[in-house]
Amino acid sequence: AQVREARVTGALEMVVSQTERLDALVASLLALAQPFQVQRQRIDLAAWIEERHQAHAELAEKKQLQLGTTLDLPSFASGLSTSALDPVQMARALDNLLLNALAHCEAGGRIDIGARLGADGRLQLWVADDGPGVAPELRESLFDPFVSQRSGGTGLGLVLVREIVHAHGGSITLAATERGARFDMELPWRAS
């Protein structure tokens, strides 16, 4: 009876995990199927980044990972408030990058969310980790639909990130790093 109960429990857990995966896939497909309406709002960048940090702090702690933030404050001489970003859409983009990093890093690793203002007056936002990095054969196709390095991944997370960044008039690249992965986003910025 115990064996049968264990099998039933195992089967139910499998059904739940597959259902969650399908939910994520459908949500991503629906998000990609409609043009992004960028609702620009006034935000304080430091507070917004801290929100994203806090949203993932518990999972990072559970996985024994350090989650840090790097704000290059001198580069924001005119203040950290902007009306150039949609905080909800950009949070979705940043969350996808952070979840990828959290999935790939091993205990003892570090993930960093960073921001600085470039010489051209554009916002540079990044998520970097010291995990295993991206397999060389995937680097070219990483932003293509259904390409995933993660077991159980939908291969739509980075597509979604790219679409959100492009809708803002920005760009995203996988930086060349000696270790881990670093995704650099460059976005419009105007102090307000």
Salt bridges, closest charged atoms under 4 A:
GLU50 OE2 - HIS53 ND1 3.79
ASP72 OD2 - ARG116 NE 3.09
ASP95 OD2 - ARG52 NH2 2.86
ASP95 OD1 - HIS56 NE2 2.88
ASP112 OD1 - ARG110 NH2 3.66
GLU163 OE2 - ARG162 NH2 3.07
ASP184 OD1 - ARG182 NE 2.69
GLU186 OE1 - ARG122 NE 3.31
